[in-house]
C-alpha cells in the first residue's frame, strides 16, 4: 500500500514537472514568434526608407542633412539586428525620431505633399509604424507572461534549473517619445 502511495506521488510530481516545462517552452516559443513579427515589420520599414529618401531627394535639396540622418539611422538600425532587444530598441527609436523629422519637412514642400509616390510611401511607412507598434505591444505582453511564469512558484524552481532566461522587453528609452504630442486645432491661423 505504501509503495502505491509513493508511486502515486512520484507520478503526480513528474506530471506537474512535465506540464510546467511544456508551459515554459510554449511561452518561450510564443515570445520568439512575437519577436519575429516585429522583425518582419522592421525589415519592411527598412526596405521602404531608401525608396522614400530617393523620391524626395531631388526636391529637398536644402534638407540633405536630414536625409543623410535618416539613412544613417536606418543603417544603424539594420546593423544591430540580432544583437538583443535593448540595442535594437534604441536604434529603432532613433530611426523613428528621424523619420518624424523627415515627415515634418515634407509638409513644408507643397510639390512633395502632392506627389503621389511620396504620399504612397508615407502612407506605407505610417501603416508599417502602426504594425510595428502593435507587434511590440504583443511581444511585450507575451514576454511578460513568459517572465511571470518563470518567476512564480513552483515554476521558478524548474525554470532556473533548466536554464530559462527572462525575455527582454521592448521599452522606450528616448524621453521625447514619452511626451504627449501637442495638437493645435486653431483653424484661425
C-alpha positions in Angstrom: 0.0 0.0 0.0 2.8 2.4 0.9 4.5 1.7 -2.4 1.4 2.7 -4.3 1.1 6.0 -2.4 4.8 6.8 -3.0 4.4 5.8 -6.7 1.3 8.0 -7.0 3.1 11.0 -5.5 6.1 10.5 -7.9 3.7 10.3 -10.9 1.9 13.5 -9.8 5.2 15.3 -9.3 6.5 14.1 -12.7 3.3 15.1 -14.5 3.4 18.5 -12.8 7.1 18.9 -13.9 6.3 17.9 -17.4 3.3 20.3 -17.6 5.4 23.2 -16.2 8.2 22.5 -18.6 5.9 22.3 -21.6 4.2 25.6 -20.5 7.6 27.3 -20.3 8.5 26.0 -23.8 5.2 27.2 -25.2 5.6 30.7 -23.8 9.3 30.8 -24.9 8.2 29.9 -28.5 5.4 32.4 -28.4 7.8 35.1 -27.3 10.2 34.2 -30.2 7.4 34.3 -32.7 6.2 37.7 -31.4 9.8 39.0 -31.8 9.9 37.6 -35.4 6.7 39.5 -36.1 8.4 42.7 -35.0 11.4 41.8 -37.2 9.2 41.4 -40.2 7.7 44.8 -39.8 11.1 46.4 -39.1 12.5 44.9 -42.3 9.6 46.3 -44.2 10.3 49.7 -42.8 14.0 49.4 -43.5 13.1 48.5 -47.2 10.7 51.4 -47.6 13.0 54.1 -46.2 15.6 54.2 -49.1 12.7 54.5 -51.6 11.2 57.4 -49.7 14.6 59.2 -49.4 15.3 58.6 -53.1 11.9 60.0 -54.1 12.2 63.2 -52.1 16.0 63.8 -52.5 15.7 65.8 -55.7 13.1 68.2 -54.4 14.6 68.6 -50.9 18.0 69.9 -52.0 18.3 72.1 -48.9 17.5 69.3 -46.5 20.3 66.9 -47.4 21.4 66.7 -43.7 18.0 65.3 -42.6 18.0 62.8 -45.5 21.5 61.7 -44.5 20.4 61.4 -40.9 17.5 59.2 -41.9 19.7 56.9 -44.0 22.4 56.7 -41.2 19.7 55.9 -38.6 18.3 53.2 -40.9 21.8 51.7 -41.4 22.4 51.7 -37.6 19.1 50.0 -37.0 19.9 47.3 -39.6 23.4 46.8 -38.2 22.1 45.9 -34.7 19.6 43.3 -35.8 20.1 40.1 -33.8 22.0 41.9 -31.0 19.3 41.9 -28.5 16.0 43.7 -27.8 17.6 46.6 -25.9 20.1 47.6 -28.5 17.6 47.2 -31.3 15.0 49.3 -29.4 17.4 52.2 -29.0 18.3 52.2 -32.7 14.7 51.7 -33.9 13.5 54.5 -31.6 16.2 56.8 -33.1 15.1 55.9 -36.6 11.5 56.7 -35.7 12.6 60.1 -34.5 14.5 60.9 -37.7 11.5 59.8 -39.7 9.3 62.2 -37.8 11.7 65.0 -38.7 11.6 64.0 -42.4 7.8 63.8 -42.4 7.7 67.3 -40.8 10.0 68.6 -43.5 7.9 67.1 -46.3 5.0 69.1 -45.1 7.0 72.3 -46.0 7.2 71.3 -49.6 3.8 71.6 -51.4 5.1 69.8 -54.5 6.1 66.8 -52.3 2.8 66.8 -50.4 1.0 66.5 -53.8 3.4 63.9 -55.2 1.6 60.6 -55.4 4.7 58.5 -54.9 5.7 60.4 -51.7 2.1 60.1 -50.4 2.1 56.4 -51.0 5.4 55.9 -49.4 4.4 58.0 -46.4 1.2 56.0 -46.1 3.1 52.7 -46.3 5.5 53.9 -43.7 2.7 55.1 -41.4 0.9 51.8 -41.8 4.2 49.9 -41.1 4.8 52.1 -38.0 1.3 51.1 -36.7 2.0 47.4 -37.3 5.4 47.8 -35.5 3.6 49.3 -32.6 1.0 46.5 -32.4 3.8 43.9 -32.8 5.8 45.5 -30.0 2.8 45.5 -27.7 2.0 41.9 -28.5 5.7 40.9 -27.9 5.8 42.7 -24.6 2.5 41.0 -23.5 3.8 37.5 -24.3 7.3 38.2 -22.9 5.7 39.5 -19.7 3.7 36.3 -19.4 6.8 34.3 -20.0 8.7 36.2 -17.4 5.9 36.0 -14.8 5.7 32.3 -15.4 9.4 31.9 -14.7 9.2 34.0 -11.5 6.2 32.4 -9.8 6.3 29.4 -7.5 6.8 26.5 -8.2 7.7 27.2 -11.9 10.6 29.3 -10.8 12.5 26.3 -9.4 12.1 24.4 -12.7 12.9 27.4 -14.9 16.0 28.2 -13.0 17.3 24.7 -13.1 16.6 24.2 -16.8 18.3 27.5 -17.9 15.3 29.6 -18.9 16.2 33.3 -19.0 13.7 36.2 -18.8 12.8 37.8 -22.1 13.9 41.4 -22.6 11.0 43.9 -23.1 10.9 46.5 -25.9 10.9 49.8 -24.0 11.1 53.4 -25.0 14.4 54.9 -24.0 14.1 58.3 -25.8 12.4 60.7 -23.4 10.9 62.7 -26.3 8.9 59.6 -27.4 7.2 59.6 -24.0 5.9 63.2 -24.4 2.3 63.7 -25.3 2.0 65.2 -28.8 0.8 68.8 -28.9 -2.3 69.3 -31.0 -3.4 72.7 -32.2 -6.9 72.8 -33.6 -6.9 76.6 -34.0 -8.1 77.0 -37.6 -7.9 80.8 -37.4 -4.2 81.0 -38.1 
